[in-house]
């Protein structure tokens, strides 16, 4: 069907209008056909041995970028690129949670038309409404608003793109792609993602372009937003940006299609509307595919920190689903340019069947199998004094004969000698003489996680982490069937998808290479299934 010579991109997915009070919405959702279909889809897929039980996975079909994470009227809302089975173009899928862990599915939130597909974007919570801005393919960047209790009803501002694609891309100094939004002094500001063409050798470099509006309808282009970015790589782009205050600084999270999820930390010059970058870090340490971290979605936690969640790519084809969401992470500023990274949400409420071991010497060059610890949906808290051992490792999802295992290894003082600013540096004293700091390395190696020939493991995911002299290694590890996430001393996180094929690949072992190390303690819990705990939808 064509309208005035343009394609009609109206979604073929059933669309419902909901009441404006929470009680009425709950009653409508109990009988909603889309939710009934989602319940049936979850039931059909629950037997897949690699489908996580306490990480969010969308109920039906495929999943891509998370979008618009926000906190509205006492609940967290997660949106994501969903592909409904009857119209597998990107719509905004939707889930809601009281605790960031137990997610309830909701009907699709934003449907394509006039845009072809609803791509990535962010949200801004105001006193009486939530504003979503996102990329509408074929037309430009869009804005939609919602104000009902569960954000079920959305209206698109102007009914079309508010930052349209220019008729001639070469005639404008910006790109129109994934947007994010914030408010300053009564005006709205938005970033549009993309690249600048004048990198070394004429290659593109990461960029984000700043726009301003008084009314969400008419937007004025200002300039490229970031100054001082000597951190990202030639060829990076600035997709899926999220710009928020963190402590007394600001952070710009983004995704590079070349080298994955990253952040720039710095100072927001509000007079010039420029972000001056002073530090940089990564969320994944290799390409996003296969089996790696993908794009972020982030929102303030109301206490000076940021909550961020990522989607993760598969490393094994699966029937009826593919990607998953990570656990939410809380980012805070530790001082200077140091970012703390810790799990967010009420994960402790999922724990059961606690096991503990204390004060165990790990003899040099001998694997110690902990027979009483096993499972493929677990949380582990581990504290190790490496002493002078050059490598200490923990193996998970281990089969008895070691045919399959996922190896987490710690290499003390094997990273860069990095120049860093003093933690007491302030915005007015950024030029102080830098400190020289030795970094250690944490690795997840999935090379032997599966014997299935079709599995595509990653090269070892290796991240820097700094431990102070005498500081023990503290790991908080989450294993959930096909995903392993490792939080290191509240300072770093590495994650990877894994696909053990044997039913007995559930064991745990430790090893110290070269010299002995000391296991101070290891606590382990089995973790509950959030879909069973919450009765699928909770309505």
Buried (B, 14 or more C-beta within 10 A) or exposed (E): EEEEEEEEBBBEBBEBEBBEEEEEBBEBBEEBEBBEBBBEBBEEBEEBEBBBBBBBBBBBBBBBBBBBBBBBEEBBBBBBBBBBEEBEBBBBBBBBBBBBBBBBBBBBBBBBBBBBBBBBBBBBBEEEBBBBBBBBBBBBBBBBBBBBBBBBBBEBBEEEBBBBBEEEEEEEEBBBBBBBBBEEEEEBBBBBBBBBEEBEEEEBBBBBBBBBBEEBEEBEEBEBBBBBBEBBEEBBBBBBBBBBBBBEBBBBBBBBBBBBBBBBBBBBEEEEBBBBBBBBBBBBBBBBBBBBBBBBBBBBBEEEBBBBBBBBBBBBEBEEBBBBBBBBBBBBBEEBBBBBBBBBBEBEBBBEEEBEBEEBEBEBEEBBBBEEBBBBBBBBBBBBBBBEBBBBBBBBBBBEEBBBBBBBBBBBEBBEEEEBBBEEBEEEEBEEEEEEBBBBBBBBBBEBBBBBEEBBBBEBBBBBBBBEEEEBBBBBBBBBBBBBBBBBBBBBBBBBBBBBBBEEBBBBBBBBBEBBBBBBBBBBBBBBBBBEBBEBBBB
